[in-house]
């Protein structure tokens, strides 16, 4: 296995990781921004007000995106397993 080959596998793994985390992090960021704007407008500075909606939104996003995430991870893992003979050459 050449260093370029190992770097290619690592690059693919990082791309898949970023791709599957993007929707969850994006929804968390949007909800956090909305809660921050609400807190600034109403001058309510309660810590749980900023924490609980983000947790709920991320959990709902995980439920919504779970089939897509599992599909991406399964395809990536299948490609790794199928290509094992080429990796050991």
N, C-alpha and C positions, 0 to 999 in steps of 0.2 A: 504494500500500500504506500503510495507516494504521499508526500506532504500536501500536494495540491488536491489529491483525492480526499484526504481527511478534512482539509479546509472546505472542500465542496460539500461534504456531508454535514459539517458543522454549520455552514452557511444555510443549507436547506432547513436544518433543525431550527435555527434562529428565525428564519423567515416564517416557518409554520407557527412558532411560538408567538411572534408578533402579530401574525394574521388572526390567530384565534383569540388573542387577548384584546385586540383593538375594539371590538363592539362592546365588550364588558367595561373596559376603561373609559370608552367614549360616553356611554350612558352614565357611568358614575360621575364623570366630569360635568356633563350637562345638568344632572340633578344637583350636584354640589354648587354649580354656578347659580341655578335657580333658587336654591335655598339661601345662598349668600345674598343674592339680590333681595329676596324676601326679608331677610334679617336686617339688611341695611335700610330698607324702606320702613319697616315697622319698628326698628331699633330694639328688637328682641334678640338678646345675646345669650341664648340658652345652648349649651353644648350638645345636648341630646337632640335638639332640633336639627342640627347639621349632620349628626351621625346616623340617626335612625332612617331617614328617608333614603340616604345613599345606600345603606345596607339592604333595605327592602328593594330598591331599584336594581341593585347588582344581582340580588337573588332572583328576581323576576327575569332579568336579562339572561342569567345562566339557564333558567328553565326554558326560555324562548329559544336560545341559541344552542342548547345542548346537542340536538341532533346534528346540526351543521358542524359543531366543534368535533364531535365524535367521528363524523365522516372524514374530516380533514386529517385527524390523528390516525384513523384507520388506514387511509390511503397512504400516508407517509410511512407508517409502520409496515404495511404490506410491501411497499417499494423497497424498504430496507431489507426485509426478510427475503424477498424474491431475488435481490441482487447480491446476496451473500457469496455465491460462487464467484462473481466478478470481483468482489472485495478482496478475497483471499488469494487471487492470482498475483 
